[in-house]
Amino acid sequence: MFVDLDDFKEINHSYGYETGDKLLVAFAERLAQVFPSGTLGRLCGDEFIVLLEDVPDISSAVVAADRLNKELDAPFALAEGEMLISASVGITLSGGSGTSAPESLLCEANVVMQGAKKKGKSRCTVFDPGAESTTGGRLVQESEMRRAIKEKEFRVYYQPLVSLKTSAITGMEALVRWQHPLYGLIPPSEIIPLAEQTGLTTHIGQWVLKEACPQVREWQEEHRRSSPLTLNVNVSACQFQEPNLVKEIRKTLKETGLASPRPQTRDHGERHDARRAYHNHVEGAQKYRNLPGDG
């Protein structure tokens, strides 16, 4: 369970941080009374974690959360006077979403706790692993993807481009993969839709470009040749809407010392309908074509 006190900032604002700290201590003591056999922890600020073992089903967990909120009906007796505080609770079960990874469970419970807060005070919400299309499901996915970026779980794989005339490698295509700690290697067909849903397409696309350019330059320096290796990077239709797309490409090329790209017709993330991409992103594509083709 992810437990967050409601309107705790108002306590700090009205009574000061010292009183707020006293209330946190009193709340932690009451939390221990409600869950004497549970494992309790304070995450940060007014956020607490409760780990309950041997919970047979989600209904039992909800009953436990309701028991906490009933106990909070009684005021806390502090030197400054009696204070009432409620809590919003997010619940998830180990194995209920297909994983028992602590970071994933924490993320799920946090997301549904935020949903509980939006419904009002003293609420309890349960994570539904089947509700991938809900806001909660998307937030869990987004949190997982942001964690993956932070933990450097994305990988760039290089597919060689071979000349049919000479059988020589003329360039590379950079393809992104996600090395997930639980689900293994996730392909672009799953990464790209998820990135688009969570609004992280541009972030990941920029990361791929910054990873691939230095690698290709290193290969070019190791294997001197009459013509430089080309680098193909998939650009999603969403990225064409970004006003700074060309600027970011120029910046990366300058930093890595690679020549500017020759404009090419790409598959826009390997999944977009060509006609729709054309009508929606002509302006962005035109900006891309304006890049100097000296490489």
C-alpha positions as CSV (number, residue, x, y, z in Angstrom):
1,M,0.0,0.0,0.0
2,F,1.2,3.5,-0.9
3,V,-0.2,5.9,1.8
4,D,-0.1,9.7,1.4
5,L,-1.5,12.2,3.8
6,D,-4.1,14.6,2.5
7,D,-3.4,18.3,2.5
8,F,-0.3,17.8,4.7
9,K,1.3,20.9,3.1
10,E,-1.4,23.0,4.7
11,I,-0.3,21.7,8.1
12,N,3.3,22.8,7.4
13,H,2.1,26.1,6.1
14,S,-0.2,26.9,9.0
15,Y,1.7,25.5,11.9
16,G,5.3,25.2,10.8
17,Y,7.6,22.3,9.9
18,E,8.2,21.4,13.5
19,T,4.5,20.7,14.1
20,G,4.4,18.9,10.8
21,D,7.2,16.6,11.9
22,K,5.4,15.8,15.1
23,L,2.3,14.9,13.2
24,L,4.3,12.6,10.9
25,V,5.7,10.8,14.0
26,A,2.3,10.5,15.5
27,F,0.9,9.2,12.2
28,A,3.7,6.6,11.9
29,E,2.9,5.4,15.4
30,R,-0.8,5.0,14.6
31,L,0.1,3.2,11.3
32,A,2.2,0.7,13.3
33,Q,-0.8,0.2,15.6
34,V,-3.2,-0.5,12.7
35,F,-0.7,-2.9,11.0
36,P,1.3,-4.5,13.8
37,S,2.5,-7.4,11.6
38,G,3.2,-5.3,8.5
39,T,6.5,-3.9,7.3
40,L,6.3,-0.1,7.4
41,G,8.5,2.6,5.9
42,R,8.5,6.3,5.2
43,L,9.3,7.0,1.6
44,C,9.7,10.8,1.7
45,G,7.7,13.7,3.0
46,D,4.2,12.6,3.9
47,E,4.4,9.3,1.9
48,F,4.5,5.9,3.6
49,I,4.7,2.4,2.4
50,V,2.9,-0.6,4.0
51,L,3.9,-4.1,3.0
52,L,1.4,-6.8,4.1
53,E,2.1,-10.5,3.8
54,D,-0.3,-13.4,3.5
55,V,-3.1,-11.2,2.0
56,P,-5.4,-13.7,0.3
57,D,-7.0,-11.3,-2.2
58,I,-7.5,-7.6,-3.0
59,S,-10.7,-7.4,-1.0
60,S,-8.7,-8.1,2.2
61,A,-6.2,-5.4,1.3
62,V,-9.1,-2.9,0.8
63,V,-10.5,-3.8,4.2
64,A,-7.1,-3.2,5.7
65,A,-6.9,0.3,4.0
66,D,-10.4,1.1,5.2
67,R,-9.4,0.2,8.7
68,L,-6.6,2.7,8.5
69,N,-8.9,5.5,7.5
70,K,-11.4,4.7,10.3
71,E,-8.5,5.0,12.8
72,L,-7.7,8.4,11.3
73,D,-11.2,9.6,12.3
74,A,-9.7,10.1,15.8
75,P,-7.7,13.4,16.1
76,F,-4.0,13.5,16.9
77,A,-3.3,15.2,20.3
78,L,-0.3,17.5,19.8
79,A,1.0,20.3,22.0
80,E,-0.5,22.7,19.4
81,G,-3.9,21.2,19.9
82,E,-5.9,18.4,18.3
83,M,-5.4,17.8,14.6
84,L,-7.3,15.7,12.1
85,I,-5.7,14.2,9.0
86,S,-6.9,11.8,6.4
87,A,-4.9,9.7,3.9
88,S,-5.2,8.5,0.3
89,V,-4.2,4.9,-0.3
90,G,-3.1,3.1,-3.4
91,I,-3.1,-0.7,-3.4
92,T,-1.5,-3.3,-5.6
93,L,-0.9,-7.0,-5.1
94,S,2.4,-8.8,-5.7
95,G,2.0,-10.9,-8.9
96,G,-1.3,-9.2,-9.7
97,S,0.2,-7.3,-12.6
98,G,2.4,-10.2,-13.7
99,T,5.4,-9.0,-11.8
100,S,6.7,-8.9,-8.2
101,A,9.5,-6.5,-8.8
102,P,9.5,-4.0,-5.9
103,E,10.0,-0.9,-8.1
104,S,7.1,-1.9,-10.3
105,L,4.8,-2.6,-7.4
106,L,5.8,0.8,-5.9
107,C,5.1,2.5,-9.1
108,E,1.7,0.9,-9.5
109,A,0.6,1.7,-5.9
110,N,1.8,5.3,-6.4
111,V,-0.1,5.8,-9.6
112,V,-3.4,4.6,-8.2
113,M,-2.8,6.6,-5.0
114,Q,-2.6,9.7,-7.1
115,G,-5.9,8.6,-8.7
116,A,-7.5,8.2,-5.3
117,K,-6.4,11.8,-4.4
118,K,-8.2,13.2,-7.5
119,K,-11.4,11.6,-6.3
120,G,-11.3,13.3,-2.9
121,K,-9.9,12.8,0.5
122,S,-9.7,9.6,2.5
123,R,-10.0,7.4,-0.6
124,C,-8.6,4.0,-1.5
125,T,-8.0,2.8,-5.1
126,V,-6.8,-0.5,-6.4
127,F,-4.4,-1.0,-9.3
128,D,-6.1,-2.8,-12.2
129,P,-3.4,-4.6,-14.4
130,G,-5.9,-5.1,-17.1
131,A,-6.8,-1.4,-17.5
132,E,-3.9,-0.5,-19.8
133,S,-6.0,2.0,-21.6
134,T,-6.8,3.9,-18.5
135,T,-4.9,6.9,-17.2
136,G,-3.5,4.8,-14.4
137,G,-2.3,2.2,-16.8
138,R,-0.6,4.9,-19.0
139,L,1.0,6.5,-16.0
140,V,2.5,3.2,-15.0
141,Q,3.8,2.7,-18.5
142,E,5.2,6.2,-18.6
143,S,6.9,5.7,-15.2
144,E,8.4,2.4,-16.4
145,M,9.7,4.1,-19.6
146,R,11.1,7.1,-17.7
147,R,12.8,4.7,-15.3
148,A,14.3,2.8,-18.3
149,I,15.7,6.1,-19.7
150,K,17.2,7.0,-16.3
151,E,18.6,3.5,-15.7
152,K,20.0,3.3,-19.3
153,E,18.0,0.2,-20.2
154,F,17.6,1.2,-23.9
155,R,20.1,-0.2,-26.4
156,V,21.0,0.7,-29.9
157,Y,21.4,-2.2,-32.3
158,Y,23.0,-1.6,-35.7
159,Q,21.8,-3.2,-38.9
160,P,24.4,-3.0,-41.6
161,L,23.5,-1.6,-45.1
162,V,25.3,-3.6,-47.8
163,S,26.0,-2.6,-51.4
164,L,24.6,-5.2,-53.8
165,K,27.3,-4.3,-56.3
166,T,30.4,-4.6,-54.0
167,S,29.0,-6.5,-51.0
168,A,30.7,-3.9,-48.9
169,I,29.1,-2.3,-45.8
170,T,28.1,1.2,-46.8
171,G,26.3,2.3,-43.6
172,M,24.3,1.4,-40.6
173,E,20.7,1.7,-39.5
174,A,20.3,2.5,-35.8
175,L,17.4,0.5,-34.2
176,V,16.4,1.0,-30.6
177,R,15.6,-1.9,-28.2
178,W,14.6,-1.9,-24.6
179,Q,16.5,-4.4,-22.3
180,H,13.8,-4.7,-19.7
181,P,14.9,-6.3,-16.4
182,L,11.8,-8.5,-16.3
183,Y,10.5,-9.0,-19.8
184,G,13.9,-9.2,-21.6
185,L,14.5,-7.5,-25.0
186,I,11.5,-5.4,-26.1
187,P,11.4,-4.7,-29.9
188,P,10.6,-1.3,-31.6
189,S,7.1,-2.6,-32.5
190,E,6.2,-2.4,-28.8
191,I,8.5,0.5,-27.8
192,I,7.3,3.0,-30.4
193,P,3.5,2.8,-29.7
194,L,4.2,3.1,-25.9
195,A,6.6,6.0,-26.5
196,E,3.9,7.8,-28.5
197,Q,1.2,7.1,-25.9
198,T,3.4,8.5,-23.1
199,G,4.8,11.4,-25.1
200,L,8.4,10.2,-24.9
201,T,9.0,9.7,-28.6
202,T,11.1,12.8,-29.0
203,H,13.2,12.1,-25.9
204,I,14.0,8.6,-27.0
205,G,14.6,9.6,-30.6
206,Q,17.2,12.3,-29.5
207,W,18.9,9.7,-27.3
208,V,19.2,7.2,-30.2
209,L,20.8,9.9,-32.4
210,K,23.2,11.0,-29.7
211,E,24.2,7.4,-29.0
212,A,24.5,6.3,-32.7
213,C,26.5,9.3,-34.1
214,P,29.6,8.8,-31.9
215,Q,29.6,5.1,-32.6
216,V,29.5,5.5,-36.3
217,R,32.3,8.1,-36.2
218,E,34.4,5.7,-34.1
219,W,33.9,3.0,-36.8
220,Q,34.8,5.5,-39.5
221,E,38.1,6.4,-37.8
222,E,38.9,2.7,-37.1
223,H,38.2,1.7,-40.7
224,R,39.4,4.4,-43.1
225,R,37.6,4.3,-46.4
226,S,37.1,6.4,-49.5
227,S,33.5,7.2,-48.6
228,P,32.2,7.6,-45.1
229,L,29.6,5.3,-43.6
230,T,26.1,6.5,-43.7
231,L,23.8,6.5,-40.6
232,N,20.1,5.9,-40.9
233,V,18.0,6.8,-37.9
234,N,14.2,6.3,-37.8
235,V,12.3,9.5,-37.2
236,S,8.7,9.1,-35.9
237,A,5.9,11.2,-37.3
238,C,5.5,12.8,-33.8
239,Q,9.1,14.1,-34.0
240,F,8.3,15.9,-37.3
241,Q,6.0,18.1,-35.3
242,E,8.8,19.3,-33.1
243,P,10.0,22.8,-34.1
244,N,13.6,22.0,-32.8
245,L,14.1,18.8,-34.8
246,V,16.5,20.3,-37.3
247,K,18.3,22.2,-34.6
248,E,18.8,19.1,-32.5
249,I,20.1,17.2,-35.5
250,R,22.6,19.9,-36.4
251,K,23.8,20.2,-32.8
252,T,24.4,16.4,-32.5
253,L,26.2,16.3,-35.8
254,K,28.4,19.2,-34.8
255,E,29.2,17.7,-31.4
256,T,30.1,14.3,-32.9
257,G,31.9,15.6,-36.0
258,L,29.7,13.6,-38.4
259,A,28.7,15.1,-41.8
260,S,25.2,16.4,-42.2
261,P,22.6,13.9,-43.3
262,R,21.3,13.4,-46.8
263,P,17.5,13.6,-46.6
264,Q,15.8,10.2,-47.1
265,T,12.3,8.9,-47.0
266,R,12.0,6.9,-43.9
267,D,9.3,4.7,-42.5
268,H,8.5,7.1,-39.7
269,G,8.8,4.7,-36.8
270,E,8.0,1.5,-38.8
271,R,4.3,1.8,-38.3
272,H,2.6,5.0,-39.5
273,D,0.3,5.2,-42.5
274,A,2.2,7.0,-45.2
275,R,-0.7,9.2,-46.4
276,R,-1.5,10.3,-42.9
277,A,2.1,11.1,-42.1
278,Y,2.4,13.1,-45.3
279,H,-0.6,15.2,-44.7
280,N,0.2,15.8,-41.0
281,H,3.9,16.4,-41.2
282,V,4.7,18.0,-44.6
283,E,6.0,21.2,-42.9
284,G,8.4,19.3,-40.6
285,A,9.6,17.1,-43.4
286,Q,10.4,20.2,-45.5
287,K,12.5,21.5,-42.7
288,Y,14.4,18.2,-42.6
289,R,15.0,18.4,-46.3
290,N,16.6,21.8,-45.9
291,L,19.5,20.3,-44.0
292,P,22.7,20.5,-46.1
293,G,23.4,17.2,-47.9
294,D,27.2,17.2,-47.7
295,G,27.6,13.9,-46.0
